[in-house]
Amino acid sequence: MLQYKDQPLRISKYEFVLLLEFLERPQTIVPHSFLVGSLWPENPREGGRALPVYVHRLNRILCGASNESRYIQNIRGKGYEFKSTVRVSALEM
């Protein structure tokens, strides 16, 4: 489960994998083809059309949980960039 400030966020499998890819590469342009290959290695052609939909949904989920206007920016002709800084903290159980 994904949480933001004790608020559970509903997120699909593809959105979660996409988020992990962006968190591993903050403030770096991640090529469209790399993301498609990560999410749909068996069917990149279909995934190429679906990627913008999942990026949009993930952006909406993240922005809805915070006061940010946009976390993921489309860099035309290059890919996507996760604009926020990432900070890892210990999870309390």
C-alpha positions in Angstrom: 0.0 0.0 0.0 1.2 3.5 -0.8 0.7 6.2 1.9 1.2 9.9 2.0 1.0 11.6 5.4 -1.0 8.7 6.8 -3.4 8.9 3.9 -3.7 5.6 1.8 -3.4 6.2 -1.9 -5.1 3.9 -4.4 -2.6 3.0 -7.1 -2.5 0.3 -9.8 0.3 -2.1 -10.4 1.5 -0.2 -13.5 1.4 3.2 -11.6 3.4 1.7 -8.8 6.1 0.3 -11.1 6.2 3.7 -12.9 6.5 5.5 -9.5 9.4 3.2 -8.5 11.2 3.9 -11.8 10.8 7.7 -11.3 11.9 7.5 -7.6 15.1 5.7 -8.7 15.9 8.6 -11.1 14.6 11.8 -9.5 15.1 15.0 -11.6 16.4 12.9 -14.5 14.8 12.6 -17.9 13.7 9.0 -18.2 13.2 8.0 -21.9 9.8 6.9 -23.0 11.2 3.7 -24.5 12.9 2.8 -21.1 9.6 3.2 -19.2 7.6 1.2 -21.8 10.2 -1.6 -21.6 10.0 -1.6 -17.8 6.2 -1.8 -17.7 5.4 -3.9 -20.8 8.5 -5.9 -21.8 6.4 -8.5 -23.6 4.3 -5.9 -25.6 6.1 -2.6 -26.0 3.9 -1.4 -28.9 0.7 -1.5 -26.8 2.5 -0.1 -23.8 3.7 2.9 -25.8 0.2 4.0 -26.2 -0.8 3.3 -22.6 2.2 5.0 -21.0 0.9 8.6 -21.1 -2.4 7.5 -19.5 -0.6 5.9 -16.6 1.8 8.9 -16.2 -1.3 11.2 -16.1 -3.0 9.0 -13.5 0.1 8.8 -11.3 0.5 12.6 -11.5 -3.1 13.1 -10.5 -2.8 10.7 -7.6 0.4 12.3 -6.3 -0.9 15.9 -6.8 -4.2 15.0 -5.2 -2.4 13.9 -2.0 -0.3 17.0 -1.8 -0.3 20.6 -2.7 2.0 20.3 -5.7 0.7 21.2 -9.1 2.8 18.6 -11.0 5.3 15.9 -10.1 5.9 14.4 -13.5 6.8 16.6 -16.5 6.6 15.4 -20.1 9.8 16.4 -21.9 8.7 16.5 -25.5 10.6 14.0 -27.7 12.7 12.8 -24.8 10.6 11.2 -22.1 9.4 12.1 -18.6 11.0 13.8 -15.6 10.1 13.4 -11.9 10.5 17.0 -10.8 10.4 16.6 -7.1 13.3 15.7 -4.8 13.2 12.4 -3.1 13.9 11.8 0.5 14.0 8.3 2.0 13.0 7.9 5.6 12.6 4.9 7.9 9.2 3.3 8.0 7.8 2.9 11.5 5.8 -0.3 12.1 
